[in-house]
Amino acid sequence: MSNDTTSTASAGTATSSRFLSVGGVVNFRELGGYPCDSVPPAPASNGSPDNASEAILWVGHSSIRPRFLFRSAQPSQITPAGIETLIRQLGIQAIFDFRSRTEIQLVATRYPDSLLEIPGTTRYSVPVFTEGDYSPASLVKRYGVSSDTATDSTSSKCAKPTGFVHAYEAIARSAAENGSFRKITDHIIQHPDRPILFHCTLGKDRTGVFAALLLSLCGVPNDTIVEDYAMTTEGFGVWREHLIQRLLQRKDAATREDAEFIIASHPESMKAFLEDVVATKFGDARNYFIQHCGLTEAEVDKLIRTLVIAN
């Protein structure tokens, strides 16, 4: 596997040149630079910000801190040059792995030369689901996602792909219950000077949900989050055809169209997740991290201050 994927649009938007060439790792990109809406710190007991400096921090334009948050597909086939890029150029020493034990064993069986521990880094196992295969193909089977639900043939409007939305809600709830997402936010809070990489199998679903929740917490507009999520469709680069053929060979997809649907990041899926789950069921991303993941108000404020910079 190799990663030659790049994007050439202007910086600071969802179509930025975010894809980074890290040998052997596909769909590797950063979240820094996205513009944020004003996100004031939570008020103290007297109804005002804890101190004046915090209030000033959020005045004016702000954005996600650059070169700090990175997401990707599994780095099991990373090359020596890729390791050099990861550590020397990007400064990543902490890697958070959302995959289950089952998925890791499958990779080791299919690719005997795969790496689990990358030299020079610390791998933190934070499985969203402890056992079972939760790759995109398996999510489609588990939650009844079908390419027939991707669009509404009787209307020009996109129908909500409920299967993926249910899957993403299950991801968010399971990660909150087992502490998966909490372990990463704690690390960020405790080590604000250490860039991190988080990934699942393809860097699409579990990775996409966590990225969306972090970005939403920091005030990144929904449209931008949706665009970032949708970038995964192009993020596979030359590996895309390999994924399609593998799905067809293993009968995980009946047709090429089905295979393409399985590995694609459909914008309407993330849009519905943000609107119907994060906003409606959780209240908002801040409430999700506090009420479901167990962070305190102060911890959430510190997390935001670590991830957001004033422009």
Disulfide bonds with the S-S distance in Angstrom:
none
